Amino acid sequence: MSSRKVRQFECTQVNEVVQIFLQKKQGWAIGSELTVKCNQTECQYVDKNEPPCPLSLDMFADEIREQAEQRAQQRLKQE
C-alpha cells in the first residue's frame, strides 16, 4: 500500500465527517495487522476499531482483497 486511500465518513461518535484510511498497526512490516485509522486523534476510541467505534476493516474489504491479490501475483512472478 504505497499511498493511502482516504475516504470521508460520517462518524456517529464525534458527530462529524472524518477522514479514514487503512494503516498497519505495527508499521509496514510483513505480517503486520491492519486497522482503520481516522483523523480524530482526540476521540476516545481512536485506534480501537471495536464497538462503539463504527470503523472496521470491512469498510476497506475491496482494497484489502486487491492488495492480497497483488501480493499473490508478485509471489508467483518470483517463483
N, C-alpha and C positions, 0 to 999 in steps of 0.2 A: 504494500500500500504506500506508494510514493507520495501521493497527495491526499489530503483529507477531503472527503466529500461532505461539505457542511450542508445541513438541512435546517429549515425553520420548523419549530414545533411549538404548539400551544401547550404550555406546561400548567397543569392544574395546581401544582404545589406553590409556584411563585405567581400564578395568575398573570402570566405574560408570555409573549412569544420569545423563545430562546433558540440559540443555535446549538445543534447537536452533531456529533461526529463519532466515528469509531476510533478507538485508541487501544493500544496494548497496555495491559496492567503492569507488566514487568519490563517496559521498554520495548525494543524491537527484536529481541532475541527469538530464535526459533522455538516454537512451543509456548510462547507467552500467551496468556489468556486475554481475550478481547473484552472490552467493556464499552458502553456508550457513555460518552462524556458530554456535558453541556457547559455553556459559558457562564453559568451562575455559580461562582465559587462560594458565595455566601449561603447557598442552600444547604440545609442540614442533611440532605440526602445525597449530596454530591459524591460521585464515585461509588455509590452503593448498588444501583440497578436492581433494587428489590423493593417490594411494596412498603410504603405507599408511593415510592418514586415510580412514575409512569414509564421510565425509559427501560428498554430491553433490547437484547440482540436481535429479536425478531424484526425490529424496525429496519435492520440492515441485512436481512436474510439474503436478498439478491446479491448484494455486494460481497458478502462473506462467501457465498457459493461461487461467484466469479473468481474470487481470489484463490479458492481451493482448486478450481479447475485450472487456473493458470499455473499454480504450483505443480499440479499433477503433470501438465504438459511439459513443464521445464524439466521435471524428473525424467520423463520419457526421452527427452532430447539428450539428456546427459548419459543415458544408458547405452 
